[in-house]
Amino acid sequence: MNELIVHDTDNTPIYRILLEESFEGLVPLLHSLDVSNRKLCVVSDSVVGELYGKTICEMLKEAGFFSVLFTFPAGEASKNLSTVEGLYDFLIANSFDRNDVLLALGGGVTGDLTGFAAATYLRGIRFVGIPTSLLSMVDSSIGGKTGVDFKAYKNMVGAFYQPSAVYINVNALKTLSEREFLAGMGEVVKHGFIRDFGYYTFLKEQRERILGKDTETLRSMVYRSLCIKKAVVERDPKERGERALLNFGHTIGHAVEKLSNFSMLHGECVSVGMIAAAELSVLRGTLSKEDASRIREMLSSYGMRTKVPALGREDLLSVCHRDKKSDGSKIKFILLDSIGNAFIDSEVSDEEIWTAFQAII
Ligand code: GLY
């Protein structure tokens, strides 16, 4: 349970994911990637940079690496091209060349924008993911989606670009705020809902240990979520089909996120979006009312968000239709036919979306 290897569609190994309990294994990992004579740039936001960035940079220097720290203001508002431009300037000022390496230390924003900078600086340099939030450990740090928001559009500019390795210190979860931790739990329970009834049961039974941040339970949880995500992205790396199932709860979730002006965290919006998507599944006759109630109960038992402020019908529907997961005039919704089994439905009507939305206000 210490390591997973992500493969390409032709079964070629692409990168390792290490699951550790401190940052100490980072130096041996970097040596194994043959970066000894290369420059390293640790990229972090202002919060994680203060918490871990400086210490990690020092640790790398002591181990003989040339290492510099680039930080940007924490928050989704920094996930844009001007932060990436600032990073390019920093890399140029420090003479980074094509063989040098970026280390993305932090949550989803850091991972996405560092990956995008790595994909584009000098037409592509290596990067290592060091996710410190739950959401980035189980979701955004694997699968190669990188990018930034553009104007009002989330993740509008980006590239599929794989890391050279992912290093997870599961104990970093203990320094997260409760709100950030629960937002990440939204993506964790999503994995059970879409793919694995046994995992759903594990999450239900282990709730106290998970909320109590028991290291071994957290490690098992992150490992099981990673196994689910890894299997999906290995079969469908570019989201031509199955990978879209990972967007369960995301269409209404993204709409809520956008219409709340990003005052709610992504994972919180996914949590309410999953309740609405379960309700839609009931309306479409695929999911039992009992299963939809179990989904709501699971989220609520963890203290995750289950309600949002009311939104206007036209606002909600127009944002849902503009979401990148829509296909022509019909929206591609991820629905469930049971807990553990998701599918794509392109026949959902606006009336059904609006009715399902009533379940979360
Ligand atoms: N977060 C969804 C995906 O990686 O496809």
Residues whose N, C-alpha, C, O or C-beta is under 5 A from the ligand:
A	BS01	LIG	D139 I142 G143 K145 R243 L246
